[in-house]
Amino acid sequence: MNKLLDFFAHTHTPFLHARGKKGTAALLVELEPTPGQRILEIGFGTGQTLVEIAARWPTIELYGAEKSALMLDTARRRLRFCGIKNVNLQLYTARLPFPNGFFDTVFCESVLAIVPDETLPGLFKEINRVLKPGGRLCCNESLWLPETTADTIRAINQQCLDAFGIVQASATYPYPADWQELGNLCGLQTEKMQSLEIIRASTMHRVHLRSALFSRIGWIKGRLIPKLKRANRQWRKNERLFEGYGRFLAGHLFVFKKRNG
Ligand SMILES: C[S@@+](CC[C@H](N)C(=O)[O-])C[C@H]1O[C@@H](n2cnc3c(N)ncnc32)[C@H](O)[C@@H]1O
């Protein structure tokens, strides 16, 4: 197993983003959908947030698009395990498999900042295409702190790519201001940008019980199945090596709004 995200898929690992479940809680405050709205999550991973949303707002239409077949399979199993049926999940590669102006809101957690840099403008444009006029993109992404230099970013990303198969965060769009500018170029205006490093305790939330159990089963698999156990040991060793990198990054919550017309 040479990709960390594959290991996380096999072990049902939830909350793979800045500030974990607190980060999700802060994002859900922004999402707050009204009945009948169409919502899309891009890069849903093992599906934890989809479960929370489907359970909390059963009257919305919920969709997901993922590029990893392994993640898709785990998310499907999580939803089934939790008895949730009304979520439409799709695998996709280049173009989002939805018509223009289809969604009220698109959201993602730790996806946009780790896609290959040259594909990010295209993904922003795709999101803009599938949003209704006035629709919103809400995302939680880890970005580099302003004092982190281009050389440091390049070096850390290369090490992480070699060790884990993913970068820490975008090198071409490293700082929050770059994202505001890119969003603007793609028709998405920044409504809100907030550091996730300070999150109020009141935004804590309880995790769906069956979903927490599904995550726990994956955690146990990671400690019992020899192939996963070996991979787990290797990832932990690498993680210890790169432990200090977190201090160069901060989680950010963005809300972009599609311009009318
Ligand atoms: C760091 S994980 C985050 C997973 C999940 N959002 C979470 O927070 O637990 C990134 C996820 O994005 C997916 N992904 C990466 N690039 C993508 C793309 N261009 N479109 C859709 N999903 C993508 C990966 O397969 C992975 O599941």
The ligand as a Gaussian input file, in Angstrom:
#p B3LYP/6-31G(d) Opt

LIG

0 1
 C       -7.579000      14.517000       2.655000
 S       -8.862000      13.558000       2.019000
 C      -10.278000      14.313000       2.777000
 C      -11.466000      13.389000       2.809000
 C      -12.692000      13.967000       3.477000
 N      -13.129000      15.162000       2.816000
 C      -12.403000      14.242000       4.918000
 O      -12.219000      15.404000       5.280000
 O      -12.319000      13.271000       5.684000
 C       -9.017000      14.110000       0.333000
 C      -10.098000      13.377000      -0.420000
 O      -10.302000      14.043000      -1.657000
 C      -10.332000      13.094000      -2.703000
 N       -9.945000      13.811000      -3.921000
 C       -8.724000      14.265000      -4.262000
 N       -8.777000      14.937000      -5.429000
 C      -10.064000      14.933000      -5.814000
 C      -10.759000      15.468000      -6.915000
 N      -10.134000      16.152000      -7.887000
 N      -12.073000      15.266000      -6.982000
 C      -12.725000      14.584000      -6.023000
 N      -12.126000      14.046000      -4.955000
 C      -10.804000      14.218000      -4.851000
 C       -9.398000      11.999000      -2.239000
 O       -9.622000      10.787000      -2.926000
 C       -9.747000      11.938000      -0.763000
 O      -10.853000      11.126000      -0.541000

